[in-house]
Amino acid sequence: MPIFIDRHDLAGTTAADIAEAHRKDIEIQDQYGVKFLTYWYDQPRGTVFCLVDAPDAETAQCVHREAHGFVAGEIVEVALSAVEAFLGRITDPKPAPGQSSATVDAGHRAILFTDIVGSTAMTSRLGDRMATEMVRAHDSLVRRCLGHCAGREVKHTGDGIMATFASIPAAVECARMVQQEFKRYNRGNPEPIHVRIGLDCGEPVEDSNDLFGSTVQLAARLCGAASSDQILVSENIFREYGASDLFAHATRRRLKGFSKPVLAFRCDWVEPVAN
C-alpha cells in the first residue's frame, strides 16, 4: 500500500493530547485496512505529522475523522525509503540469526506503575507528616528495586512511581521484588504499606522527559484495577515474558479509556525473586 504523511495544525494541544489521539487512531485502524506507523509533534508550532500506510489518502483521513476529529490539513504520498533516509527506520528490521525481535528495538519497553493502597485513608488516620514519611518509605524501597533491576523512574505520581524498563523480564522481576520487599517491610513495622502494581509493554511516546500513549495508559489502568498486594500484567507482557508459570487467573476487565475488555493476568510473587 502507499505511504502517506499528513500535517495537522493543532495549536494549544499537549503531548498527552496527541498521544491519546494516536491511540484512538490505532484502536480503529484495522477497520479501514490502515496502519499508523508513527507521528511527530512540534509543540511550539502546534504541528503534528502522521506517517500512515493506507489504501489512499481519503481512507487515512476517515480514520482521523472517526477516531477523534483531528482531520489533516494536508496529506501527501511519500516513499518510505526517503522518509527512513531522513528520519531513520520506521518499521522493525528483521532480527539477525539467533536474535529475537524483542531485543532489537530500544523504543520497545515495559512500563510499570506502583500505587499505595488506601493512601487517602492513611493520610486521614496518620496525619500529613506521618503519611509523607510513609510515602518516602515506599519511594525508597521501590527505587532500590529499580536500581537492582535496571529500571528508570519516569516520574512520581503522588501515591506511587512510574518506571520504564528496556527488558520485559527485568520489569516483571522488579514488580515481584517490590511486593517481596514490602512483605518484608510490613513484618517489622506497626504501620504496613500495601501496594498494587500494573505492567504493560510497547512503544510509548517520549516527550519532555515523560512517556505517553496507550502502553502507559494501560499500565496505569491495570495498576488501578489491581487489588492490594497484587500485580496485574497485560497480555503483551504475558506473551513476551516467555514463561507462563508466573501468570494465572486471566480475566477480561473493562478499563477506563479502552473500548473493549482488556485481558489481564495476575503475576505470582510469593516465591522469592532469585538474585
KOLSEFI-94535 format. One record per residue: residue in three letters; z negated, y negated, x negated of N, C-alpha, C in turn. Coordinates in steps of 0.1 Angstrom, whole numbers, plus 5000, padded with zeros to 4 digits. Example, Ala and Ser with C-alpha at 12.3 -4.5 7.8 and 13.67 -1.06 7.14 Angstrom:
Ala492250574868492250454877492250334868Ser492950224872492950114863492150004871
This chain:
Met500050124992500050005000500049884991Pro500549764997500549644989499049594986Ile498949514976497649454973497749304976Phe496749244983496749104986495549044981Ile495648914978494448834975494448714985Asp493348694991493248585001492248474997Arg492348365003491448255000490748195012His489448185012488748125023488048005018Asp488047895026487247775023486047775032Leu484947805026483647825033482547745027Ala482747615027481747525022480447535030Gly479347535023478047545030477447685031Thr478247785026477747915027476947955014Thr476248065015475448105003476048244998Ala475648284986476048414981475648524991Ala474448514997473948615006474848615019Asp475348505023476248495035477548575032Ile478048545020479348605016479248755014Ala478048795008477848945006477749015020Glu477048945029476949005043478349015049Ala479148915048480548915054481349035047His481249045034481949155028481449295033Arg480149305035479649435040480249465054Lys480349355062480949375076482349415075Asp483149355065484549395063484549545060Ile483749595051483749735046483449825058Glu482549775066482049865077483149905087Ile484149815089485149845098486549865092Gln486649855079487949865072488749985075Asp488050105076488750235079489450235092Gln489050155102489650155115491050095114Tyr491350015103492649945101493450005090Gly492850105083493550155071493650055060Val492549985058492449875048491249915039Lys491449865026490349885017490049755009Phe488849695011488549575004487949614990Leu488749574979488449614966487249534959Thr487349404961486249324955486449184961Tyr485549094957485748954961485048864950Trp485448734950484848644940484348514948Tyr483248464945482648354952482448234942Asp483048124945482847994938482047904946Gln480747914945479747844954479947694953Pro480047634941480147484941481347434949Arg482447514949483547464957483647524971Gly482747624974482747684987483947764989Thr484447834979485747904980485448054977Val486048144985485948284984487348344983Phe487548444974488748514972488448664974Cys489248724983489148874985490348944980Leu490149054973491249144969491249264978Val492349284985492449394995493649474995Asp493449604997494549694997494849715012Ala496049675017496249675032497749695035Pro498049745046499449765050500249645050Asp499649535054500249405055499249295056Ala499649165054498649055054497949045067Glu498649055078498049035091496949145094Thr497149265089496149365091494849335084Ala495049275072493849235064493149125071Gln493849035077493248925085492548975097Cys493149075103492449135115491049185112Val490849245101489549295097488549175096His488949075089488148955088487848895101Arg488848885110488648825123487648905132Glu487749035131486849115139485449125133Ala485449135120484149165113483149045114His483748925111482848805110483448675114Gly484848675116485448545120485948455109Phe485648495096486048405085487448445081Val488448395088489848425086490248345073Ala491048405065491548335053492548225056Gly492448125048493448015050494748035043Glu494748135034495948165026495848315021Ile496948385022496948525017498248555011Val498248614999499548634992499448774986Glu500648844985500748974979500748954963Val500049044957499949034942500149174936Ala500449174923500549304916499149334910Leu498649454913497349494909497249494893Ser498349524887498249524872498049384867Ala498649284874498449144869497049104871Val496449134883495049104886494149164875Glu494349284872493549354862493749294848Ala494849254845495149194832494249064830Phe494048984841493348864840491848894842Leu491448984852490048994856489449124852Gly490149214845489549344842489849444854Arg489449574852489849674861489149654875Ile489849694885489349674899488849814904Thr489549914901489150054906488650134894Asp487850234897487250314886488350394878Pro488250394865489150474858488850624859Lys489750704856489450854856488550884845Pro487450964848486550994837487151074826Ala486651054814487151134803486651274804Pro487351364797486951504798485451524795Gly484751594804483351614802482451504806Gln483051394812482251284816482351264831Ser481251254838481251234852481551094855Ser482151064867482550934871481250844873Ala480150914876478950834879478450754867Thr478850794855478350734843479350634837Val480450614844481450524838481250374842Asp480850344854480850204858479450144858Ala479250054849477949994847477549904859Gly478549874868478249804880477649894891His477750024889477150114899475750134895Arg474850104904473450114900472550144913Ala471350184910470450214921469550094923Ile469150074936468249964940466950024945Leu465849974941464550024945463749904951Phe463149924962462149834968460849904969Thr459749824966458349874969457849774979Asp456849814987456249734997454749774999Ile453849684998452449725000452249735015Val451749855019451449885033450249805038Gly450449735050449249665056448849545048Ser449749475042449349365033448649255041Thr449249225053448649115061447249155066Ala446949275070445649315074444749315061Met445249345050444449345038444049205034Thr444949105036444548965033443548915043Ser443648955055442748915066441348975063Arg441349095058440049165056439349125043Leu440149105032439549075019439548925015Gly440348845022440548705018441648685008Asp442148565007443248534999443048574984Arg441948534979441748564964441748704961Met440948784968440948934965442248994968Ala442948954979444249014982445248984971Thr445248864966446048824955445848914943Glu444548954940444249044929444849184932Met444849224945445449354948446949354946Val447549244949449049234947449249234932Arg448449174924448649174909448449314904Ala447549394910447349534905448649614908His449149584920450449654924451549624914Asp451649494911452749444903452649504889Ser451449504884451249564870451549714870Leu451149784880451449924880452949954881Val453549884890455049904893455849864880Arg455449754874456149704862456049804850Arg454849864849454649964839455550084841Cys455750124854456650234857458050194854Leu458450074857459850024855460150034840Gly459149994832459349994817459550134812His458750234818458850364814460250434818Cys460850384829462050444834463250354832Ala463250254823464350174820464850094833Gly463950054842464249974853464149834850Arg464849744858464749604856464349534869Glu463249454868462849384880463849274883Val464249274896465149164900464349044906Lys463349074914462548974920461349024926His460348944929459148974936459348934950Thr459049024960459248994974458048944981Gly456948914974455748874981454748984982Asp455149094988454349214990454949334983Gly455849314974456549424967457449374956Ile458249464951459149434940460449494943Met461549424940462949484940463349504926Ala463849624923464249654909465649724909Thr466349724898467649794897467649884885Phe468449994886468550094875469950124873Ala470350144860471650194857471850344860Ser470650414860470650564862470050594875Ile470650674884470050724896468850814894Pro468950914885467750994882466550914877Ala466850804869465750724864465050654876Ala465850604886465350534897464450624906Val464950754908464150854915462850884908Glu462950904895461750924887460750814888Cys461250694887460350574888459650574901Ala460450594912459850594926458650694927Arg458950814922457950924922456750884913Met457050824902455950784892455050684899Val455650584906454950484912453950544922Gln454350634930453450694940452350774933Gln452750844922451750924915450650824909Glu451150714904450250624897449250554908Phe449750524919448950474930447950574935Lys448350694935447350804939446250814929Arg446650794916445550804906444750674907Tyr445350564909444550434910443550444922Asn444050494933443150494945441950584944Arg442050684935440850774933439750694927Gly439950594919438850524912438550384917Asn439150354929438950214934438550224949Pro437450144953437050144966438050094976Glu438850004971439949944980441249994976Pro441850094983443050154978444250074981Ile445350094974446650034977447650144980His448250134992449250224996450650154996Val451650214991452950154991454050254998Arg455050195002456250265006457450214997Ile458450304996459550284987460850324993Gly461850234991463250274996464250264984Leu465250354985466250364974467650384980Asp468550304974469950334977470750304964Cys471950344963472850314951474250274955Gly474850204947476150154950476550044940Glu477349944944477749834936477449704942Pro476149664941475749534946476449414940Val476449304947477049184942475949104934Glu476249064922475348984914475648844914Asp474648754917474948614917473548544915Ser473548444906472348364903471148444901Asn471248544892470148634888469548714900Asp470348734910469948814922471048904925Leu470749004934471649104938471749104953Phe472949124959473249114973474149224977Gly474349244990475249334995474549455003Ser475449545007474949655016474049745009Thr474149764996473249854988471849804988Val471749674986470449604986469849615000Gln470649585010470149575024469649715028Leu470449825025469949955029468749995022Ala468649965009467350005002466149935008Ala466349805011465249725018464849785031Arg465949825039465649875053464950015052Leu465350095042464750225040463250205036Cys463050105028461650085024460850045036Gly461349955044460649915057460450025066Ala461350125066461250235076460350345071Ala460050345058459150455052457750435057Ser457050545058455650545061454750525049Ser453550505050452650485039452650605029Asp452750565016452850665006454150755006Gln455150695012456450775014457550705006Ile458450795001459750744995460850785004Leu461750695009462950725016464150695008Val465050785007466350764999467550775008Ser468650715004469850715012470650845009Glu471650865017472550985014473250965001Asn473550844997474150824984473250874972Ile471950844973471050884963470951044963Phe470951094975470851244976472051314970Arg473251254972474451314967474551304952Glu474151184947474351154933473251204924Tyr472151234929470951274921471351414915Gly471951504922472451624917471551744919Ala470351724925469451834928468751804941Ser468751904950468251884963466851924965Asp466151984955464852034958463751934960Leu464051804956463151694958463151634972Phe464251664979464551594991464451685003Ala463851635013463651715025463551625038His463551685049463351615062464351505064Ala465651535063466651445065466751405080Thr466751275083466751225096467751105097Arg468351095109469150975111468350865117Arg468350745111467550635116468350515119Arg467950445130468650325133467950215126Leu468650145117468150045109468749905112Lys468049805112468549665115469649635106Gly470749585112471949535104472949645102Phe472649765106473649875104473949935118Ser475249935121475749965134475550115138Lys475550195128475450345130474150395124Pro473550505130472350565124472650605110Val471650575101471750605087470950735083Leu471650815076470950945072469950905060Ala468750945062467650915052466951045048Phe466651055036465951175031464551135025Arg463551215028462251195022462151255009Cys461751184999461651234985460251274982Asp460151404977458751454974458351404961Trp457051364960456551304948455151374944Val454751474952453451534950453251594936Glu454351664931454251724918454351604908Pro453551614897453651504887455051494881Val455351364877456651344871456551384856Ala457551464852457551504838457751394828Asn456951384818457051284808458051314797
